[in-house]
Amino acid sequence: MRTISSETSTVTKLMAANPSEFTRGMERVTRDMTARKDGEVTIINLPGGTVSITYSPKEGRRLSPLIVMPAADVIFTFTNVEEADRAAFIAKFDLVFQRGGG
């Protein structure tokens, strides 16, 4: 039997994703999960608890006079979720938002 304390853990990531890219990615992340929107926050049910995800756009980073890379803080607030389940969720999230390069 798993025992989960009523603890909260927060992770913040700086991402280069505009709002539409983030929305499309979140649709892929939550495809097989129970999720709901509460204003600007996405709340996802995980084993034992929830993760609330907030996308906060920031001023983009200018790479050249013609190119601006989008920037956003993405804040994950895990409530009552064991560390292994948090790590598994973050790994899935990172895989969905992974970009190829060369």
N, CA, C and O atoms as a GROMACS GRO file, in nm:
protein
  408
    1MET      N    1   0.085  -0.118   0.000
    1MET     CA    2   0.000   0.000   0.000
    1MET      C    3   0.089   0.124   0.000
    1MET      O    4   0.186   0.132   0.076
    2ARG      N    5   0.057   0.220  -0.084
    2ARG     CA    6   0.133   0.344  -0.094
    2ARG      C    7   0.082   0.444   0.007
    2ARG      O    8  -0.039   0.460   0.025
    3THR      N    9   0.175   0.511   0.072
    3THR     CA   10   0.135   0.620   0.160
    3THR      C   11   0.186   0.749   0.099
    3THR      O   12   0.304   0.763   0.067
    4ILE      N   13   0.096   0.841   0.084
    4ILE     CA   14   0.130   0.969   0.023
    4ILE      C   15   0.094   1.079   0.122
    4ILE      O   16  -0.020   1.090   0.166
    5SER      N   17   0.191   1.160   0.154
    5SER     CA   18   0.163   1.270   0.244
    5SER      C   19   0.096   1.384   0.167
    5SER      O   20   0.098   1.386   0.044
    6SER      N   21   0.039   1.476   0.240
    6SER     CA   22  -0.026   1.590   0.174
    6SER      C   23   0.077   1.700   0.153
    6SER      O   24   0.070   1.806   0.215
    7GLU      N   25   0.172   1.674   0.065
    7GLU     CA   26   0.277   1.770   0.041
    7GLU      C   27   0.262   1.833  -0.098
    7GLU      O   28   0.201   1.776  -0.188
    8THR      N   29   0.320   1.950  -0.111
    8THR     CA   30   0.320   2.020  -0.238
    8THR      C   31   0.464   2.040  -0.282
    8THR      O   32   0.551   2.074  -0.202
    9SER      N   33   0.487   2.019  -0.411
    9SER     CA   34   0.619   2.037  -0.468
    9SER      C   35   0.603   2.118  -0.596
    9SER      O   36   0.511   2.095  -0.674
   10THR      N   37   0.694   2.215  -0.617
   10THR     CA   38   0.684   2.301  -0.735
   10THR      C   39   0.811   2.288  -0.820
   10THR      O   40   0.922   2.285  -0.768
   11VAL      N   41   0.790   2.281  -0.951
   11VAL     CA   42   0.898   2.279  -1.048
   11VAL      C   43   0.869   2.390  -1.149
   11VAL      O   44   0.755   2.402  -1.196
   12THR      N   45   0.969   2.469  -1.183
   12THR     CA   46   0.952   2.574  -1.284
   12THR      C   47   1.049   2.549  -1.398
   12THR      O   48   1.167   2.523  -1.375
   13LYS      N   49   0.999   2.557  -1.521
   13LYS     CA   50   1.081   2.540  -1.640
   13LYS      C   51   1.070   2.666  -1.725
   13LYS      O   52   0.963   2.725  -1.737
   14LEU      N   53   1.182   2.707  -1.784
   14LEU     CA   54   1.182   2.812  -1.885
   14LEU      C   55   1.173   2.742  -2.019
   14LEU      O   56   1.258   2.660  -2.052
   15MET      N   57   1.070   2.776  -2.097
   15MET     CA   58   1.049   2.708  -2.224
   15MET      C   59   1.044   2.807  -2.339
   15MET      O   60   1.007   2.923  -2.322
   16ALA      N   61   1.082   2.760  -2.456
   16ALA     CA   62   1.072   2.838  -2.579
   16ALA      C   63   0.952   2.784  -2.656
   16ALA      O   64   0.966   2.713  -2.755
   17ALA      N   65   0.833   2.820  -2.609
   17ALA     CA   66   0.708   2.776  -2.673
   17ALA      C   67   0.608   2.890  -2.667
   17ALA      O   68   0.584   2.948  -2.561
   18ASN      N   69   0.550   2.921  -2.783
   18ASN     CA   70   0.445   3.024  -2.783
   18ASN      C   71   0.316   2.960  -2.734
   18ASN      O   72   0.309   2.837  -2.722
   19PRO      N   73   0.212   3.039  -2.707
   19PRO     CA   74   0.088   2.982  -2.651
   19PRO      C   75   0.026   2.871  -2.735
   19PRO      O   76  -0.021   2.772  -2.679
   20SER      N   77   0.025   2.884  -2.867
   20SER     CA   78  -0.037   2.779  -2.949
   20SER      C   79   0.046   2.651  -2.948
   20SER      O   80  -0.009   2.541  -2.946
   21GLU      N   81   0.179   2.663  -2.948
   21GLU     CA   82   0.265   2.545  -2.938
   21GLU      C   83   0.244   2.475  -2.804
   21GLU      O   84   0.238   2.352  -2.797
   22PHE      N   85   0.233   2.554  -2.699
   22PHE     CA   86   0.212   2.497  -2.566
   22PHE      C   87   0.078   2.424  -2.559
   22PHE      O   88   0.070   2.314  -2.505
   23THR      N   89  -0.026   2.485  -2.612
   23THR     CA   90  -0.158   2.422  -2.611
   23THR      C   91  -0.157   2.290  -2.686
   23THR      O   92  -0.210   2.190  -2.638
   24ARG      N   93  -0.097   2.288  -2.805
   24ARG     CA   94  -0.089   2.163  -2.882
   24ARG      C   95  -0.011   2.056  -2.807
   24ARG      O   96  -0.050   1.940  -2.805
   25GLY      N   97   0.099   2.096  -2.745
   25GLY     CA   98   0.177   2.000  -2.668
   25GLY      C   99   0.100   1.946  -2.549
   25GLY      O  100   0.105   1.826  -2.521
   26MET      N  101   0.028   2.033  -2.479
   26MET     CA  102  -0.050   1.988  -2.363
   26MET      C  103  -0.160   1.891  -2.404
   26MET      O  104  -0.194   1.801  -2.328
   27GLU      N  105  -0.216   1.909  -2.523
   27GLU     CA  106  -0.316   1.813  -2.572
   27GLU      C  107  -0.253   1.675  -2.586
   27GLU      O  108  -0.318   1.574  -2.557
   28ARG      N  109  -0.128   1.671  -2.630
   28ARG     CA  110  -0.058   1.542  -2.642
   28ARG      C  111  -0.021   1.486  -2.505
   28ARG      O  112  -0.032   1.366  -2.482
   29VAL      N  113   0.022   1.571  -2.413
   29VAL     CA  114   0.060   1.526  -2.279
   29VAL      C  115  -0.060   1.463  -2.209
   29VAL      O  116  -0.047   1.360  -2.144
   30THR      N  117  -0.177   1.526  -2.221
   30THR     CA  118  -0.295   1.483  -2.145
   30THR      C  119  -0.386   1.388  -2.221
   30THR      O  120  -0.495   1.355  -2.174
   31ARG      N  121  -0.342   1.343  -2.337
   31ARG     CA  122  -0.428   1.259  -2.422
   31ARG      C  123  -0.489   1.141  -2.346
   31ARG      O  124  -0.607   1.113  -2.365
   32ASP      N  125  -0.413   1.073  -2.263
   32ASP     CA  126  -0.464   0.956  -2.192
   32ASP      C  127  -0.481   0.981  -2.042
   32ASP      O  128  -0.475   0.888  -1.961
   33MET      N  129  -0.502   1.107  -2.006
   33MET     CA  130  -0.516   1.144  -1.865
   33MET      C  131  -0.645   1.221  -1.843
   33MET      O  132  -0.705   1.272  -1.938
   34THR      N  133  -0.687   1.229  -1.719
   34THR     CA  134  -0.801   1.313  -1.683
   34THR      C  135  -0.746   1.452  -1.652
   34THR      O  136  -0.668   1.471  -1.558
   35ALA      N  137  -0.790   1.549  -1.732
   35ALA     CA  138  -0.741   1.686  -1.714
   35ALA      C  139  -0.856   1.784  -1.731
   35ALA      O  140  -0.956   1.754  -1.796
   36ARG      N  141  -0.841   1.900  -1.669
   36ARG     CA  142  -0.941   2.006  -1.684
   36ARG      C  143  -0.871   2.141  -1.677
   36ARG      O  144  -0.762   2.153  -1.621
   37LYS      N  145  -0.935   2.241  -1.734
   37LYS     CA  146  -0.883   2.378  -1.729
   37LYS      C  147  -0.957   2.453  -1.620
   37LYS      O  148  -1.079   2.439  -1.604
   38ASP      N  149  -0.883   2.533  -1.546
   38ASP     CA  150  -0.940   2.623  -1.447
   38ASP      C  151  -0.879   2.760  -1.476
   38ASP      O  152  -0.777   2.796  -1.418
   39GLY      N  153  -0.941   2.834  -1.565
   39GLY     CA  154  -0.884   2.960  -1.611
   39GLY      C  155  -0.761   2.932  -1.695
   39GLY      O  156  -0.769   2.862  -1.796
   40GLU      N  157  -0.648   2.984  -1.653
   40GLU     CA  158  -0.522   2.965  -1.727
   40GLU      C  159  -0.444   2.844  -1.677
   40GLU      O  160  -0.336   2.815  -1.728
   41VAL      N  161  -0.498   2.772  -1.579
   41VAL     CA  162  -0.427   2.659  -1.519
   41VAL      C  163  -0.487   2.528  -1.570
   41VAL      O  164  -0.609   2.512  -1.577
   42THR      N  165  -0.399   2.434  -1.606
   42THR     CA  166  -0.442   2.299  -1.641
   42THR      C  167  -0.418   2.210  -1.521
   42THR      O  168  -0.307   2.208  -1.468
   43ILE      N  169  -0.519   2.137  -1.477
   43ILE     CA  170  -0.508   2.048  -1.362
   43ILE      C  171  -0.522   1.905  -1.413
   43ILE      O  172  -0.620   1.870  -1.479
   44ILE      N  173  -0.423   1.823  -1.380
   44ILE     CA  174  -0.419   1.685  -1.429
   44ILE      C  175  -0.418   1.591  -1.309
   44ILE      O  176  -0.342   1.612  -1.214
   45ASN      N  177  -0.502   1.488  -1.314
   45ASN     CA  178  -0.503   1.387  -1.210
   45ASN      C  179  -0.387   1.291  -1.232
   45ASN      O  180  -0.370   1.238  -1.342
   46LEU      N  181  -0.309   1.269  -1.128
   46LEU     CA  182  -0.199   1.173  -1.129
   46LEU      C  183  -0.222   1.075  -1.014
   46LEU      O  184  -0.308   1.099  -0.930
   47PRO      N  185  -0.148   0.964  -1.010
   47PRO     CA  186  -0.166   0.871  -0.898
   47PRO      C  187  -0.150   0.942  -0.763
   47PRO      O  188  -0.045   0.999  -0.734
   48GLY      N  189  -0.255   0.937  -0.682
   48GLY     CA  190  -0.252   0.993  -0.549
   48GLY      C  191  -0.283   1.141  -0.537
   48GLY      O  192  -0.315   1.189  -0.428
   49GLY      N  193  -0.274   1.216  -0.648
   49GLY     CA  194  -0.295   1.360  -0.637
   49GLY      C  195  -0.310   1.428  -0.771
   49GLY      O  196  -0.364   1.371  -0.865
   50THR      N  197  -0.260   1.551  -0.778
   50THR     CA  198  -0.275   1.631  -0.900
   50THR      C  199  -0.148   1.709  -0.929
   50THR      O  200  -0.062   1.728  -0.843
   51VAL      N  201  -0.140   1.753  -1.055
   51VAL     CA  202  -0.040   1.853  -1.093
   51VAL      C  203  -0.116   1.966  -1.159
   51VAL      O  204  -0.198   1.944  -1.247
   52SER      N  205  -0.087   2.088  -1.115
   52SER     CA  206  -0.144   2.208  -1.177
   52SER      C  207  -0.032   2.272  -1.258
   52SER      O  208   0.078   2.292  -1.209
   53ILE      N  209  -0.063   2.304  -1.384
   53ILE     CA  210   0.039   2.359  -1.474
   53ILE      C  211  -0.006   2.496  -1.520
   53ILE      O  212  -0.116   2.514  -1.573
   54THR      N  213   0.082   2.594  -1.498
   54THR     CA  214   0.055   2.731  -1.538
   54THR      C  215   0.157   2.774  -1.641
   54THR      O  216   0.278   2.762  -1.619
   55TYR      N  217   0.109   2.825  -1.755
   55TYR     CA  218   0.193   2.878  -1.862
   55TYR      C  219   0.193   3.030  -1.850
   55TYR      O  220   0.088   3.093  -1.859
   56SER      N  221   0.312   3.088  -1.828
   56SER     CA  222   0.324   3.233  -1.813
   56SER      C  223   0.420   3.288  -1.917
   56SER      O  224   0.541   3.278  -1.900
   57PRO      N  225   0.367   3.348  -2.026
   57PRO     CA  226   0.455   3.400  -2.129
   57PRO      C  227   0.542   3.514  -2.078
   57PRO      O  228   0.502   3.592  -1.993
   58LYS      N  229   0.662   3.520  -2.134
   58LYS     CA  230   0.758   3.626  -2.100
   58LYS      C  231   0.798   3.695  -2.230
   58LYS      O  232   0.761   3.652  -2.339
   59GLU      N  233   0.874   3.802  -2.216
   59GLU     CA  234   0.926   3.868  -2.335
   59GLU      C  235   1.020   3.772  -2.407
   59GLU      O  236   1.106   3.709  -2.346
   60GLY      N  237   1.002   3.762  -2.539
   60GLY     CA  238   1.084   3.672  -2.618
   60GLY      C  239   1.229   3.714  -2.622
   60GLY      O  240   1.264   3.827  -2.588
   61ARG      N  241   1.313   3.622  -2.663
   61ARG     CA  242   1.456   3.649  -2.673
   61ARG      C  243   1.491   3.680  -2.817
   61ARG      O  244   1.468   3.598  -2.906
   62ARG      N  245   1.546   3.796  -2.839
   62ARG     CA  246   1.583   3.839  -2.974
   62ARG      C  247   1.714   3.772  -3.013
   62ARG      O  248   1.817   3.792  -2.948
   63LEU      N  249   1.710   3.692  -3.121
   63LEU     CA  250   1.829   3.624  -3.171
   63LEU      C  251   1.896   3.703  -3.282
   63LEU      O  252   2.017   3.692  -3.304
   64SER      N  253   1.816   3.780  -3.352
   64SER     CA  254   1.865   3.867  -3.458
   64SER      C  255   1.760   3.975  -3.480
   64SER      O  256   1.653   3.969  -3.418
   65PRO      N  257   1.786   4.072  -3.566
   65PRO     CA  258   1.683   4.175  -3.589
   65PRO      C  259   1.549   4.118  -3.638
   65PRO      O  260   1.445   4.180  -3.620
   66LEU      N  261   1.552   4.001  -3.700
   66LEU     CA  262   1.429   3.943  -3.756
   66LEU      C  263   1.376   3.822  -3.679
   66LEU      O  264   1.264   3.777  -3.705
   67ILE      N  265   1.454   3.770  -3.588
   67ILE     CA  266   1.414   3.646  -3.519
   67ILE      C  267   1.402   3.669  -3.369
   67ILE      O  268   1.497   3.712  -3.303
   68VAL      N  269   1.282   3.638  -3.317
   68VAL     CA  270   1.259   3.644  -3.173
   68VAL      C  271   1.210   3.506  -3.129
   68VAL      O  272   1.111   3.455  -3.181
   69MET      N  273   1.281   3.448  -3.032
   69MET     CA  274   1.242   3.317  -2.979
   69MET      C  275   1.142   3.339  -2.865
   69MET      O  276   1.169   3.418  -2.775
   70PRO      N  277   1.028   3.269  -2.869
   70PRO     CA  278   0.931   3.286  -2.761
   70PRO      C  279   0.989   3.235  -2.630
   70PRO      O  280   1.079   3.151  -2.629
   71ALA      N  281   0.939   3.286  -2.520
   71ALA     CA  282   0.983   3.242  -2.388
   71ALA      C  283   0.863   3.240  -2.293
   71ALA      O  284   0.773   3.323  -2.302
   72ALA      N  285   0.864   3.143  -2.204
   72ALA     CA  286   0.757   3.132  -2.104
   72ALA      C  287   0.808   3.054  -1.984
   72ALA      O  288   0.890   2.963  -1.996
   73ASP      N  289   0.757   3.092  -1.868
   73ASP     CA  290   0.777   3.010  -1.749
   73ASP      C  291   0.660   2.913  -1.744
   73ASP      O  292   0.545   2.952  -1.762
   74VAL      N  293   0.690   2.787  -1.719
   74VAL     CA  294   0.587   2.686  -1.700
   74VAL      C  295   0.606   2.634  -1.558
   74VAL      O  296   0.711   2.579  -1.524
   75ILE      N  297   0.502   2.651  -1.477
   75ILE     CA  298   0.511   2.616  -1.335
   75ILE      C  299   0.424   2.494  -1.309
   75ILE      O  300   0.304   2.493  -1.338
   76PHE      N  301   0.487   2.390  -1.253
   76PHE     CA  302   0.419   2.266  -1.216
   76PHE      C  303   0.406   2.264  -1.065
   76PHE      O  304   0.505   2.274  -0.993
   77THR      N  305   0.284   2.251  -1.016
   77THR     CA  306   0.261   2.239  -0.872
   77THR      C  307   0.199   2.101  -0.848
   77THR      O  308   0.083   2.077  -0.880
   78PHE      N  309   0.279   2.013  -0.790
   78PHE     CA  310   0.234   1.877  -0.759
   78PHE      C  311   0.179   1.874  -0.618
   78PHE      O  312   0.243   1.925  -0.525
   79THR      N  313   0.062   1.814  -0.600
   79THR     CA  314   0.001   1.800  -0.469
   79THR      C  315  -0.030   1.653  -0.445
   79THR      O  316  -0.101   1.589  -0.523
   80ASN      N  317   0.025   1.600  -0.337
   80ASN     CA  318   0.003   1.460  -0.296
   80ASN      C  319   0.050   1.359  -0.402
   80ASN      O  320  -0.013   1.256  -0.422
   81VAL      N  321   0.160   1.389  -0.470
   81VAL     CA  322   0.214   1.300  -0.573
   81VAL      C  323   0.354   1.257  -0.531
   81VAL      O  324   0.439   1.341  -0.503
   82GLU      N  325   0.378   1.125  -0.527
   82GLU     CA  326   0.508   1.074  -0.489
   82GLU      C  327   0.615   1.116  -0.590
   82GLU      O  328   0.585   1.144  -0.706
   83GLU      N  329   0.739   1.119  -0.544
   83GLU     CA  330   0.849   1.166  -0.627
   83GLU      C  331   0.862   1.084  -0.757
   83GLU      O  332   0.887   1.143  -0.862
   84ALA      N  333   0.847   0.954  -0.751
   84ALA     CA  334   0.859   0.871  -0.872
   84ALA      C  335   0.752   0.908  -0.975
   84ALA      O  336   0.779   0.911  -1.095
   85ASP      N  337   0.631   0.936  -0.928
   85ASP     CA  338   0.523   0.974  -1.020
   85ASP      C  339   0.546   1.115  -1.075
   85ASP      O  340   0.513   1.142  -1.191
   86ARG      N  341   0.602   1.205  -0.994
   86ARG     CA  342   0.637   1.339  -1.044
   86ARG      C  343   0.743   1.327  -1.153
   86ARG      O  344   0.731   1.389  -1.258
   87ALA      N  345   0.845   1.247  -1.127
   87ALA     CA  346   0.953   1.230  -1.225
   87ALA      C  347   0.901   1.168  -1.354
   87ALA      O  348   0.943   1.208  -1.463
   88ALA      N  349   0.811   1.071  -1.343
   88ALA     CA  350   0.754   1.008  -1.463
   88ALA      C  351   0.674   1.109  -1.544
   88ALA      O  352   0.681   1.110  -1.667
   89PHE      N  353   0.597   1.195  -1.476
   89PHE     CA  354   0.518   1.294  -1.547
   89PHE      C  355   0.609   1.396  -1.616
   89PHE      O  356   0.587   1.429  -1.732
   90ILE      N  357   0.709   1.446  -1.546
   90ILE     CA  358   0.801   1.544  -1.605
   90ILE      C  359   0.873   1.482  -1.725
   90ILE      O  360   0.895   1.549  -1.825
   91ALA      N  361   0.912   1.354  -1.716
   91ALA     CA  362   0.978   1.288  -1.828
   91ALA      C  363   0.885   1.282  -1.949
   91ALA      O  364   0.929   1.305  -2.062
   92LYS      N  365   0.758   1.251  -1.927
   92LYS     CA  366   0.661   1.247  -2.038
   92LYS      C  367   0.643   1.386  -2.097
   92LYS      O  368   0.642   1.403  -2.219
   93PHE      N  369   0.629   1.487  -2.011
   93PHE     CA  370   0.614   1.625  -2.056
   93PHE      C  371   0.734   1.665  -2.141
   93PHE      O  372   0.718   1.720  -2.250
   94ASP      N  373   0.855   1.638  -2.090
   94ASP     CA  374   0.976   1.675  -2.163
   94ASP      C  375   0.985   1.606  -2.298
   94ASP      O  376   1.028   1.666  -2.396
   95LEU      N  377   0.944   1.479  -2.304
   95LEU     CA  378   0.948   1.406  -2.430
   95LEU      C  379   0.853   1.468  -2.533
   95LEU      O  380   0.889   1.481  -2.650
   96VAL      N  381   0.734   1.507  -2.490
   96VAL     CA  382   0.638   1.570  -2.582
   96VAL      C  383   0.692   1.701  -2.635
   96VAL      O  384   0.674   1.732  -2.753
   97PHE      N  385   0.756   1.779  -2.550
   97PHE     CA  386   0.802   1.911  -2.590
   97PHE      C  387   0.947   1.913  -2.644
   97PHE      O  388   1.002   2.019  -2.675
   98GLN      N  389   1.006   1.795  -2.655
   98GLN     CA  390   1.142   1.786  -2.705
   98GLN      C  391   1.148   1.831  -2.851
   98GLN      O  392   1.060   1.798  -2.931
   99ARG      N  393   1.251   1.906  -2.883
   99ARG     CA  394   1.270   1.952  -3.021
   99ARG      C  395   1.396   1.892  -3.075
   99ARG      O  396   1.496   1.876  -3.005
  100GLY      N  397   1.390   1.857  -3.203
  100GLY     CA  398   1.511   1.806  -3.269
  100GLY      C  399   1.603   1.920  -3.305
  100GLY      O  400   1.560   2.035  -3.311
  101GLY      N  401   1.723   1.889  -3.326
  101GLY     CA  402   1.819   1.992  -3.363
  101GLY      C  403   1.940   1.928  -3.428
  101GLY      O  404   1.950   1.806  -3.441
  102GLY      N  405   2.027   2.010  -3.467
  102GLY     CA  406   2.145   1.950  -3.529
  102GLY      C  407   2.255   2.048  -3.543
  102GLY      O  408   2.362   2.014  -3.593
   0.00000   0.00000   0.00000
